[in-house]
Amino acid sequence: MTHKVRTSKPKDIFASSTNKGAIIREQLLHYTIALLSVALALGVTLLLRPFLSATPAALFFAAVMVSAWYGGFAPGLVATVLSTLVVNYLFLQPLYPLYITHRDILVRLAVFMITAGLIIWLNESRRTAQRKAEASLKSLRQSEARFGCLVESNIIGIIMADVNGSILEANDAFLQMLNYTREDLRSGRIRWGEITPPQYLEVSERSIQELRIAGSCKPFEQEYIRKDGSLIPALLGFVKQEETIIGFVLDLSERQAAQRDRNQAEAALRESEARFRHLADTTPVLVWMSGTDKLCYYFNKPWLEFTGRTLEQEMGNGWAKNVHEDDFQHCLDTYINAFDARQDFKMEYRFRRFDGEYRWIFDTGVPRFAPTGEFLGYIGSCVDIHDRKVAEAALQQLNEMLEQRIQERTLQLEVANKELESFSYSVSHDLRAPLRHIAGFIEPIWDLVYREIKSIFYYLCTQAV
């Protein structure tokens, strides 16, 4: 007769009524077994009473043992109490007592209960040990299953070797890593010393010594020799189980290639940043940069020389202290609106120089984006346009003066024109009468001359003929 002890499970607050009913039925079964065991012991003892008169409680020990073995402490305790009552009532003299009147009977019942209690305790200890063993076995099987999944997943290389350096087993990831086949593994052509370069033998020996002492070794890096003679970098870690060494091998070739690319990219970035800073510090304009929080974190050397302040003083919103109070709100609104919209902006404002003079500057800002499209902040440049603004103001003043003088000259010309028209009218009126007298005097003279010329021409023509 065998019975499998059920291991305890975490309580499920969402357990269904079916599961609760099964638990109740199982507990009832345990107590039922206890009652049946006592009843069976009673029946057999009554049948064999002539032979068991000296030891009437012998079979009841078996009933307690069966109850405790199958149901645990509580059913075993119930069987003990029932067995004590039955033995005292039916088998000890005087029969059918209501009270225990003799000391020897009390001692015999006490010995029975103590012995039964010891049986219960031993069975409970066995059940506890069995539960722990089953839990350990389950944990071991789960661990083996997880380890098997890890081996079969071929995420990393896994090997099993002996202390002599022979590789007994390896997964496909390790074999592919070194370009070996499973036939090479079976034939014993893969040995620890043969795939380890000479320069790493000392490191391997230290790891083996640490493995023998502590049962495991710290992960370390080395190279392996592939089947074709090339080298592959790997990260190794080992644990020892009895006489078997389990190793975990991680291929570092891709990581090292990525690290080289990263180092090259970082070097290129540092070089680019150095070129940018050199260019920014030598350019004749003021350069600033801000992050995604709208706060400025970089100002070039010309900016600091212009303001006469340190980089720490200008960081964040410190630069805004130099903006003229009449231009501050316009400057701030322009910057924030453009920043939130990720748009370019241009603005002019007065900015205090190191000597306290406010100079007009022209500020241009553009958003910065990473190659992935991620927004990085803004970069801007400022140009001193104070001389231009002063020249524009002077030119505007000159234009206004010229405009005023032109208007004044136009009024003068209009007055002079009116006076000239009046003079021309009076002159033309005064000269008209003498001209009529002259024309009347010249007309008779012209007629006389015409007749004389005509007669002379006629005379000449006649003499010619």
Stockholm file with secondary structure:
# STOCKHOLM 1.0

chainA/1-465         MTHKVRTSKPKDIFASSTNKGAIIREQLLHYTIALLSVALALGVTLLLRPFLSATPAALFFAAVMVSAWYGGFAPGLVATVLSTLVVNYLFLQPLYPLYITHRDILVRLAVFMITAGLIIWLNESRRTAQRKAEASLKSLRQSEARFGCLVESNIIGIIMADVNGSILEANDAFLQMLNYTREDLRSGRIRWGEITPPQYLEVSERSIQELRIAGSCKPFEQEYIRKDGSLIPALLGFVKQEETIIGFVLDLSERQAAQRDRNQAEAALRESEARFRHLADTTPVLVWMSGTDKLCYYFNKPWLEFTGRTLEQEMGNGWAKNVHEDDFQHCLDTYINAFDARQDFKMEYRFRRFDGEYRWIFDTGVPRFAPTGEFLGYIGSCVDIHDRKVAEAALQQLNEMLEQRIQERTLQLEVANKELESFSYSVSHDLRAPLRHIAGFIEPIWDLVYREIKSIFYYLCTQAV
#=GR chainA/1-465 SS CCCCCCCCCCCCTTCCHHHHHHHHHHHHHHHHHHHHHHHHHHHHHHHTTTTSSSCTTHHHHHHHHHHHHHHCHHHHHHHHHHHHHHHHHHTSSSSSCSSCCCHHHHHHHHHHHHHHHHHHHHHHHHHHHHHHHHHHHHHHHHHHHHHHHHHHHTSSEEEEEETTSBEEEECHHHHHHHTCCHHHHHTTCCBHHHHSCGGGHHHHHHHHHHHHHHSBCCCEEEEEECTTSCEEEEEEEEEEETTEEEEEEEECHHHHHHHHHHHHHHHHHHHHHHHHHHHHHHSSSEEEEECTTSCEEEECHHHHHHHTCCHHHHTBTGGGGGBCTTTHHHHHHHHHHHHHHTCCEEEEEEEECTTSCEEEEEEEEEEEECTTSCEEEEEEEEEECHHHHHHHHHHHHHHHHHHHHHHHHHHHHHHHHHHHHHHHHHHHHHHHHHHHHHHHHHHHHHHHHHHHHHHHHHHHHHHHC
#=GC SS_cons         CCCCCCCCCCCCTTCCHHHHHHHHHHHHHHHHHHHHHHHHHHHHHHHTTTTSSSCTTHHHHHHHHHHHHHHCHHHHHHHHHHHHHHHHHHTSSSSSCSSCCCHHHHHHHHHHHHHHHHHHHHHHHHHHHHHHHHHHHHHHHHHHHHHHHHHHHTSSEEEEEETTSBEEEECHHHHHHHTCCHHHHHTTCCBHHHHSCGGGHHHHHHHHHHHHHHSBCCCEEEEEECTTSCEEEEEEEEEEETTEEEEEEEECHHHHHHHHHHHHHHHHHHHHHHHHHHHHHHSSSEEEEECTTSCEEEECHHHHHHHTCCHHHHTBTGGGGGBCTTTHHHHHHHHHHHHHHTCCEEEEEEEECTTSCEEEEEEEEEEEECTTSCEEEEEEEEEECHHHHHHHHHHHHHHHHHHHHHHHHHHHHHHHHHHHHHHHHHHHHHHHHHHHHHHHHHHHHHHHHHHHHHHHHHHHHHHHC
//
